[in-house]
C-alpha cells in the first residue's frame, strides 16, 4: 500500500483470524472444525453438555423390527450395551447415520432431516405389523417421536440410555475469547444447547459479548432459543444439516468479504 492510500476495512477485518464457537461435543464438532479450517476460520469447541451413558441398562431387542436414533450420543449408547449390528437402524440425519456406521452397524438409513423426516422414513420403509420400534434417547428429548410413530400405527417405545447434563460454566479459554471479542461466529445444533449457552452467558455476565457475534442455527427451534440475547445477526440453515449450515456461513462470508 502506497502513501496516501486508505486501507479497505473489509480487508483489515479479513486479515484478522476469524473464530467460530461450536457449541457441540468434541467428537461431533471435529468434522465441522475441519470444514471451518478450510475456510480460514479457527474453531473454539465448547460443549454445552456432559454425556453420561447408562451402561447397566438392559436392552430387549426381541420382536424389534428397527431401532431409531435421533443423535450420535444415542448411537454410542446403543453400541455400548449390545453387540448386535445387523438390525435396521434409522437415523434422524446424516451425522447420526455416519456415527452408526462407524460403530459397526450395517443396516443404516438416514432421514436426512428432523423428527418429521424420520417418521416419514419409518412409514416408508417399515410396516406396523412387522414388529415394534425402539427409540434410543436421552433423558431429555425434543418432540414426541414415539407418539408420532404410534399415530402411524406403529408400536413404539422410548428407552433412555444416556443423560446429557448441562455444563456449569464456560471454560476459561472461552470466557477470555468472549471478553476480548475474539469470537466472530457461534454455531448451534439443537434448541437445548442454544438455551444452555444463553443461560451461561447471562449467568456469567457475558451476554453483551454476543452483540458482535453472528449466530448460526441448524433449525428454527434452535434459533428461537437464542432470541433473548442481542446478536450481531442470526441465521438459520435452510435444511437441518451441517452442509446447509455451512452454506449459510459461506453466503455471509461472501457478503462481508467479497472477492476482489
N, C-alpha and C positions, 0 to 999 in steps of 0.2 A: 504494500500500500504506500503510495507516494505522499509527500507532504501536502496538506490541504484536503486530502480525500477523507470522506466520512465513512466510518465503519457501518456496515449493514447490521442492524440489531438482530435480525434473524440469524445471520452468520455467527455473531457473537454468542447467541444462545445455543446454537447448534454445536459450537466448539466445546462448550461445557459438556461433561459426561452426563447423559440423561440416566435417570434411575427410576425403576418401577418396583413398587412394593407388591409382592404376591402374597395374598392372604390365604395360603394353602399349605397343607403338609409338605414336608421336604420331598418325599418320594414323588408326589403328584405334581410338584412345581418344577421339577427338573427339565421336563421337555419344554415347558413354557420359557424357562430361564434360557435354554439353549436357543429358542426361537428369537427371544429378545436380544440375546448377544449378537445374533446375525444381523440385527437392525442397529447395532451400536448402542444398545441400552443395557445397563447393568441391572441385575435382579437383586432385590432385597427380599429374601424369603422369610416371611413372618407368619408361622402357623397360628391360627386363632383357636385351635382345639388340640387337646391331647387325647389320643385314642387308646382305650383300654379294652383288650379283647377278652371275651368270656370263653376261655379255652376249656372250662369244665362243663360247658353246655352239652346236652345230649341231643343229637340230630337224628330224627327218624325220617328216612327217605322212602319208606315203604309207600307204595302207590302214589308217589310224587312223580308227575309227568314232566315237570320242569321247575327249575329254580330261577327266581327273578332277583337281580341285584341292581340297586339304584345308586351304588357308589363303589369306588375302588376299595374302600375300607370294608364294605360288605363282602367283596370277593376275597380279600385277605382273611377275614374272619372265617369264611366258609372253608377256605383251603387249610386252615389250622385244625379243623375238627373232623374233616373227612378226607379219606384217600380216594374217594370216587371222583373221577374226572370225565366220565362219558355221558352223564345225564345232561339233557339240554339245559343251557343256561342263557337266559335272555337278559341283556344288559341295557340300561337306560340310554347309554351313549357310547361313543367310540372309545373314550378313555377307560371307562369301566370294562368294556369288552377287551381292550388291549391288555388290561391287568389280568383278566380271566385267562386269556391265552398264555400270558407269561407265567401264571400259576399252574399251567398244565391242563386246563380244561379244554376239551377237544371239540365240543359241540356248542359253539358260542354264536349268538346272533345279537347284533346291535340295533336298537330302535333309533339311534342317531338323533335323539332329541330329549324330550322330557317325559313325565309320567304318562301324559295322554298318549304320546307316541308309543310308549311301552305297552300300554293297554291295547292299542291298535295292533301292535306286532303280535301280542299273545293271541288276540282274537283271530288273526290271520293264520298263524302257524299251529295253533293248538285247538283241541276240541274239549268242551266241558266234560264230556263223558270219558275222556282219556285219563283222568286222574287229577288229584289236587295240585295246586300250585303253591310254592313256598317262597315267600318274600324274605330275603335276608336283610336285616335292617339294624339300625342303631336304636338306642332308647328314644331319641327324638327324631321324628320323621316329618317331612314336608309333604302334605297331601295324603290322600287315603287310597293307596294303590289297591289294597285288598278289597275295599268297598267298591271301587270301580270295576275290579275283576268279577266280583260277585254279581254286579249289575249286568255283566255279560254272560252270566250263567255258570261261571266257574266256582269251584270250591277253592278258596284261597285262605292261607294262614300266614301271619307275620311272626317270625321268630327273631328275637333280639340277640345278636351275637357280639355286640360291642357297644361301648359307651364313648361318645365323643364329648369330652368335658371342656368347657371354655377355659382358656388360659387366664391367669390372674392379672397379667400385666404385659406390656410390650417389652421386648428385650432392650437392654441398654443401648445397643448399637442402633436400633430402630428409633428409639427416643432421640438420640443425638441427631440422626439423619432428618427426622421430622422437624426438630427445633431449629436446625441450621438451614432448612429449606432445600434440602438435597434430594427430596422425593418429588418427582415430576408426575408420576402416574401411580395409580393404585388399582389392582385387579381383583375382582371378587367373583367367586364361583358358586355362591349359594346365599340365600337370604340370611341364614343363621350366621355365617362367617362375617357377612356385612354388618349385621346387628351387633355382633361381639366387637368388631372394630369400632363402631360408633360408641359403644359403652366404654371401651378402654380409652378412646380419645377424649371423651367427656370427663371420665374419671381421673385422667392424668393431666388435665389442663392443656391438652394438645389439639383441641377442636379447631382453634384458629389457624393451625398449620395447614389444614385442608384447603384453605382458600386459594392456595397456589397449586393444588394438585388436581389433576384430571382423573376422574374415576371411570373405570370400565367394568361393566357387569355382564355376566353371561345370560341374564334373564331380567325381565321387568320386575319380578318379585325381589331379586337381589338388589336392583336399583332402588326400589321403593324403601328398602331398609336403610338407605343412605340419606334420605331426604332431610333429616333433622340437622345435618351438618351443612355448612356452606363450603362448596367446592368451586374450583375454577370453572369446571363444567363436568357433566356426566354423560356417558354414552352407554348404550345397550347393544349387545350383539344381535344381529338380525336372526340368528339361529342359536340355540343353546349348545354351542360347541366352541372349543378353543380356536379352531380355524376361523370361525366367524368373528370371534372376539379380536383376533389378530388383524382381520380385515378392517375392523373399525379403527384399530390403532394405526394401521397403515394410512387410512384415509385422513386421520387427524394429523399424523406426521407430515403427510403430503401438503396439507393446507397450511401448516405452520412453517414448514421448511421446504418450500417448493424448490425443485432443481433449478440451477442457474440457466 
